[in-house]
Amino acid sequence: MDAEAAKYIGAGLAVLPLLGVGLGLGILFGNYMQGAFRNPSATAGLSGTFYIAFALTEATGLFALVVAVLILFS
């Protein structure tokens, strides 16, 4: 196998966690909106946890993207 082909395969495998990030963000936003619509007075209590979960989920996606770019261009 050519080294260039191995880099493309490695970069493709490195972005597979982005699928999980997309699913996780969809579930996160959906559950937050459902909780906010069911009990609007509890929205302020949910927002802190929501932002922390959003940041951690998004950071996972950014790390996967950075690893893929490093594999591709190194």
VOBA-1610 file (N, C-alpha, C; in pm, whole numbers, padded with zeros to 5 digits, always signed):
BEGIN
Met+00084-00117+00000Met+00000+00000+00000Met+00089+00124+00000Asp+00048+00222-00072Asp+00119+00347-00083Asp+00105+00428+00047Ala+00206+00505+00082Ala+00201+00585+00204Ala+00094+00693+00195Glu+00073+00746+00077Glu-00031+00849+00058Glu-00169+00791+00081Ala-00191+00670+00035Ala-00320+00604+00055Ala-00342+00573+00203Ala-00237+00536+00274Ala-00249+00508+00417Ala-00285+00634+00494Lys-00231+00749+00451Lys-00266+00876+00516Lys-00413+00907+00498Tyr-00466+00885+00378Tyr-00608+00912+00354Tyr-00697+00817+00433Ile-00658+00693+00441Ile-00736+00597+00519Ile-00732+00634+00668Gly-00615+00671+00718Gly-00603+00711+00858Gly-00683+00836+00890Ala-00682+00933+00800Ala-00760+01055+00822Ala-00909+01025+00819Gly-00949+00935+00730Gly-01090+00896+00725Gly-01135+00825+00851Leu-01048+00740+00905Leu-01081+00671+01029Leu-01080+00766+01149Ala-00998+00870+01142Ala-00988+00964+01253Ala-01113+01052+01266Val-01188+01070+01157Val-01308+01154+01166Val-01434+01073+01196Leu-01421+00944+01218Leu-01539+00864+01255Leu-01604+00909+01386Pro-01530+00959+01485Pro-01598+01008+01606Pro-01693+01124+01580Leu-01680+01191+01466Leu-01772+01300+01436Leu-01916+01251+01419Leu-01932+01127+01381Leu-02067+01069+01374Leu-02129+01064+01513Gly-02053+01020+01611Gly-02102+01017+01748Gly-02127+01155+01805Val-02044+01251+01764Val-02062+01388+01811Val-02193+01445+01756Gly-02221+01419+01630Gly-02346+01467+01572Gly-02467+01406+01640Leu-02462+01277+01664Leu-02572+01211+01735Leu-02585+01264+01877Gly-02473+01281+01944Gly-02476+01331+02081Gly-02531+01471+02092Leu-02494+01558+01999Leu-02547+01694+02003Leu-02696+01697+01972Gly-02739+01613+01882Gly-02882+01607+01852Gly-02964+01560+01972Ile-02914+01459+02039Ile-02983+01410+02159Ile-02979+01515+02269Leu-02865+01580+02285Leu-02849+01681+02389Leu-02945+01798+02369Phe-02949+01854+02249Phe-03038+01966+02222Phe-03184+01924+02231Gly-03215+01807+02181Gly-03354+01759+02186Gly-03404+01743+02328Asn-03322+01682+02413Asn-03363+01662+02551Asn-03368+01794+02628Tyr-03277+01885+02598Tyr-03282+02016+02664Tyr-03409+02091+02627Met-03441+02091+02498Met-03562+02162+02455Met-03687+02096+02511Gln-03689+01966+02517Gln-03804+01896+02572Gln-03821+01931+02720Gly-03711+01933+02795Gly-03720+01970+02936Gly-03759+02115+02956Ala-03711+02204+02869Ala-03744+02346+02880Ala-03890+02370+02846Phe-03944+02298+02750Phe-04084+02318+02713Phe-04179+02256+02815Arg-04137+02148+02878Arg-04223+02085+02979Arg-04229+02166+03108Asn-04115+02223+03147Asn-04110+02299+03271Asn-04024+02424+03249Pro-04083+02533+03201Pro-04006+02653+03170Pro-03935+02714+03291Ser-03987+02692+03410Ser-03923+02751+03527Ser-03791+02680+03563Ala-03771+02559+03517Ala-03648+02484+03545Ala-03540+02506+03440Thr-03567+02590+03342Thr-03471+02612+03234Thr-03341+02672+03285Ala-03349+02762+03380Ala-03228+02825+03434Ala-03140+02722+03505Gly-03200+02626+03572Gly-03122+02523+03640Gly-03059+02424+03544Leu-03120+02404+03429Leu-03069+02310+03331Leu-02959+02369+03243Ser-02955+02500+03232Ser-02865+02561+03133Ser-02718+02541+03167Gly-02680+02543+03294Gly-02539+02524+03328Gly-02488+02387+03288Thr-02565+02284+03319Thr-02528+02149+03281Thr-02529+02133+03130Phe-02624+02199+03066Phe-02634+02192+02920Phe-02510+02249+02853Tyr-02463+02363+02900Tyr-02347+02426+02837Tyr-02219+02344+02859Ile-02206+02283+02977Ile-02090+02198+03002Ile-02093+02075+02912Ala-02209+02012+02899Ala-02221+01894+02814Ala-02197+01930+02667Phe-02248+02046+02626Phe-02227+02091+02488Phe-02079+02113+02461Ala-02009+02178+02554Ala-01867+02207+02534Ala-01785+02079+02527Leu-01814+01982+02614Leu-01739+01857+02612Leu-01765+01776+02485Thr-01890+01776+02441Thr-01923+01703+02319Thr-01859+01768+02197Glu-01863+01899+02192Glu-01804+01970+02078Glu-01652+01958+02079Ala-01591+01956+02198Ala-01446+01941+02207Ala-01401+01807+02151Thr-01480+01702+02173Thr-01447+01572+02118Thr-01442+01578+01965Gly-01538+01645+01906Gly-01539+01660+01761Gly-01422+01741+01710Leu-01387+01847+01781Leu-01274+01928+01739Leu-01142+01852+01750Phe-01127+01773+01856Phe-01006+01692+01869Phe-00995+01591+01756Ala-01106+01528+01720Ala-01105+01432+01610Ala-01068+01500+01479Leu-01120+01619+01458Leu-01089+01693+01336Leu-00943+01735+01331Val-00888+01778+01442Val-00747+01817+01448Val-00657+01698+01422Val-00690+01583+01480Val-00610+01463+01457Val-00613+01424+01309Ala-00731+01433+01247Ala-00742+01400+01105Ala-00659+01494+01019Val-00661+01622+01050Val-00583+01718+00973Val-00433+01694+00994Leu-00395+01663+01117Leu-00253+01634+01142Leu-00207+01510+01067Ile-00292+01408+01063Ile-00257+01289+00987Ile-00246+01320+00838Leu-00338+01400+00790Leu-00344+01427+00647Leu-00228+01514+00598Phe-00188+01613+00678Phe-00088+01709+00630Phe+00050+01692+00695Ser+00075+01579+00756Ser+00209+01559+00812Ser+00284+01451+00737
//
